[in-house]
Amino acid sequence: MTRPDRPHDSPSERRPLTFEEAEQMLLLCLDEQPLHRKATLQSLAQLYGRSGRHDQAIARLRELFALMEDPELKAACALAMGGNAESMGDFAAAVIYYREALTFEPSQPDSWYFIHNNLGYSLNQLGQFMEGESLCRKAITILPGRPNAHKNLGLALAGQQRWREAATCYVEATRVRPSDPRSCVLLEELLRDHAELQAEFRESARACRCQVDAARSGRN
């Protein structure tokens, strides 16, 4: 297949490929360049994922997973399948993929963190809060400077009606990354629903809101 751009077009005149054009190019590459099959499958999976075609992304990732031998790469592939299942709202399937990723025990801290964090989050969505708590705590020990596991730990604790501990997690998640307002919002909602916590966390909630607003305005 030839690109729609003419050879004499300047870079500024070239338009981005449409989804259909990019897909056709990658499918052609898949057929004609078998030595690049892994890279092409990965590119296809990313294209489908970005386009919201998560079932097609998972199908290509399954093909890629079968070709991988390195445990690190297999873990990354299973993690990506879980992420696509999550995006479809299929948390039961996401749990299966994340558990598979967990078995490879990747040495990369980012991968190890996100496997635990994402599995914990998906379990929370299924109401399995105690196991979700355990996994989020493990994620925090791996990379304590990331906010997601603190937030998801708060969700796991709130699911167990451990409101005070959940509030503390939301405060910590906001402190770690004020540019992510989700934990601040969760804290504010929690305090609205549980008046008994307002005196204890009023100042913390105010500080969190100030941090979020400062980050949003670029002052942080």
N, C-alpha and C positions, 0 to 999 in steps of 0.2 A: 504493500500500500504506500502511496506517496503522500507526503504532507500537503495540506491545502495551500501552504505558503509558496509563492513563486521564489526561485533562487535569488532573484534580484531584489526582493523585498528587504528593506532595512529592518533591524530589530524592532524599532519603534512601531513599524507597520504590521508586524506579525501579531495575530490575535491568539489568545490562549486556545488550546484544543478544547472542544466540547467533550462531555463525558463519553458520548458515542465514539468520537474519533480516538480518544485516548484508549478506550476499551478495545477497539478494533486493532489498534497498533500493538497493544500488549498481547492480544489473542494471536495475532499474526506472529509475533515474536515467540510466543509459546510453541507454535507449530514449527517455526523455521529455525529456531536457535535453541536446541535442546540443552546445550552446554550452559545456557543462562537460565535454565528452568526455575531454579530456586529464587533468583532475583526477580524474575518476571512474575512468579506466583506471589511474591511479597508485594510487588508493585500493584498487582491486580487486587489483592486483599485490601491494600491501603486505599485504592481508588474506590472500591465498593464501600468500604467503611466510611470514607469521607462523604459519599453520596447517599448515605443512609440505607444502603442495600446490605444490611448486616448478615443476612442469611447467605448471600453470595460470598461475602467476605469470609465467613466461617468455612464455607465449602472449599475455597482456595487455601485457607490456612490448614485445613485437614490434609490436603494434598502436600503442602509444604512440610507439615509435621512428619508425615510418613517418609519424607526424603532426608530429614535431619538426623544426624548421628550425635552431634555435640549436645550434652545435657543442657548446657546454657541456652542453646538455640531452641531446643525443644521446650524448655521452660518459658522462654519468651513467646514462642508460638502459642502455647496453651494459654498464657496470660492474655495474648491478643484475642484468642477465641472467647475467653471469658468476658473481655471488655465489650466485644460485639454482642454477646448474649445479653449482657447488662443493658446495653443500649436499646435492645428490643424489649426490655422489661422481663426477660426470661431468667429470673434469678436462680431458679432451680438448675437450669443448664449452666449458668455462670459458675455456680458452686462446683459442679462436676469438673469443669475446665480448670478452675483455680486449684481444686484438690489435686488434679493431675499435675499441674505446674509445681505444686508443693513437693511432689515426690522426687523431682529432679534436684532439689536443694541447690539452686544456682549460687555461685559465689559473689555475683555482682550485688552490692547492697541495694541498689535501686530496684532490681528485679525481686529480690528477697522481700524487700519492704512492700512493694505493691501487691505481690501475691498474698501476703498476710493481710494487708489493709483491705484489698478488694474482696477477698474471701470473707473477712469479718463484716464488711459492709453488706455483702449479698446475704449472709446469714441473718443479719439484722433485719433485712427486708422480708425474710421468711419467718421472722419471729423467734429465731434461735439465738436469743440475746446472750446467754451465758457463754456459748462457744464464740460468738462474735466478740464478746469482751476479751476473751483469752487471746484471740488472734490480733486484735487491735493493740493490746498491751505488748505483744511480741513485736509488732510493727514499730511501735514507739521505741523499743529498746534498740532496734536496728538503725533507725534514722529519727531521732527525737526532734530534729529541727524541721520536720515536715508537718503541716497542719492537719492533713486528712485523717490520720489515725487518731489524733486527739479528738477531732470532731466525731468520728465514728465510734470511738470509745464512749463519748458522751451519749450517743444514740443508744448504744448497747446498755448503758447504765440506766438511762431514762426508760428503756423498755422493761427494766427490772424494778422500776419505780424508786430508783436510788437517785432522787432528784438533786440532792446537794452535791453528790459526786459528779453528776452529769454537768451541773452548772460550772464546777471547777474545771472540767475538761473543755467546755466551750470558751471559758476565759483564757485557758492556756493556748487553745488553737488560734484564738484571735491575736494573742500576744506573739505567737510564732510567725503569723503572716496576716497582718492587718489588711492587706490588699484583698483578702478573701473574706467577704462579709457574712458568709453563711453561718458561721458559728456565733457571731454576734447576734444575728437574727434569732437563732435557736435559743440563745440565752435570754433574750428579751421576751420571747414567747413563753419560755419556761417560767420566768418570773411573773408574767401576767397570769399564768394558770395556777401558780403556787405562791400565794401571798405570804406564806410563812417564811419564804426565802428572801423576800425583798429587802428587809433590813440588812441582812448579812451580805447581799450581793449588789446592793444599789450602787455603791461607789465603783465596784468592779465593772458593772454593766455600763456606767457612765464613761469610765475610762476606755472600755472596749469600743463604744460608739465614737468617742473622740479619735481613737486610733484609726478606725475604719474610715471616718470622714476625712481625716488628714491624708490617709493613703490615697483616697479617691481624688482628692484635690491636688495631689502631687507634692504635698508639703512634707511627706515622710520619706 
